[in-house]
């Protein structure tokens, strides 16, 4: 029975990794659609998001079966309940990718905005946070997860600078207002992906140490 349970836990972890990889790829595809002004690629993001939604449902069903049939305790229980939250966070990452893809479609056929200094960094740092959060989850690495939580400040800083740059452009050139406001939405969605990666990192600390660090809490839990 224990071997079967361990195999099921390993399968659950693999499902989360596959979902994370799909979510990361979907965000990258959405950003590429934005850069290329490619509506066909944006449409692919919508299809990818449906697949991510299906993955979330499958993981939820897997977690419920484990809770109902195995009655796990301690760390295994924390892992399963956290997996439910992580799958929801990954599903929301897919939603933000869809929002970026919709921005790409909105900009189709419009002249490009001049290159933005902080947009590439915001893209890469938010995606890297997502990838590293799942890596910390696999390794149950609470220290790495805590470091990742602090990295969210970097993403927030890039988002603020991007917003300020776009606002300055809109003030200087009213013809750029529509395009710039669309990119403001892109920046906001990328910043939210960083927030969701932070949520996952907080769950890693909970799994590994039975401590809650969400909302700056740091207290032991049963």
C-alpha positions, 0 to 999 in steps of 0.5 A: 500500500505504501509503495502504491501511495508513493507512486501516486504522489510521484504521479501527482508531482509529475502532473504538476510539472507537466502543467507548469511546463505547459503554462510557461510555454503558453506565456512565452507563446503569448509574448511572441504573438505580441512581439510579432503581432501574430493573431494566429499564434494568439489563437494557439494560446487560447487552445493551450489555455483550454488544455491547462484548464483540463490539467487543473481538473485532472489534478484536483480529481487526483488530489481528492482521490488521495485524500479520500482513499489514503487519508495521508498525514503530516507532510504528505497531507500538506503536499496534496493540499498545496498541490490543489493550490498550485494547480489553481495558480498555474491555471491562473497563469494560463489565464494571464497568458490569454490576456496577453494574447488578447492584447497581441490581437488588439495590436494587430495591424497597428504601428509598433511602439518604440522598444521598451527598456524594461519589457524583456526583463519583466518577461524573463524574470516573471517566467524564470520565477515560475520555473524556479518555483516548481523546481523548488517544489520538486526539491522541497527546497524551502530556502530556495523558495524563500529567496524566490519570494524576495525576487518578486520585488524585482518584478514589481520594480520592473513593472513600475518602471515600465508603467512610468515609461508608458505613461510618459509616452502617452503624455508626450504623444497622444497618438500612442495612448491606445497602444501604450494602454494595451502594453500597460495591461501586458505589464500588469499580467506579467507582474501577476505571473510573478505574484503567482510564482510567489504563491507557489514558493510560499506553498513550498515552504509550507510543504517542507517546514509546515510554516506559513509565510503568506502575508508575512506570517511565519508561524508553526502549523499542525 
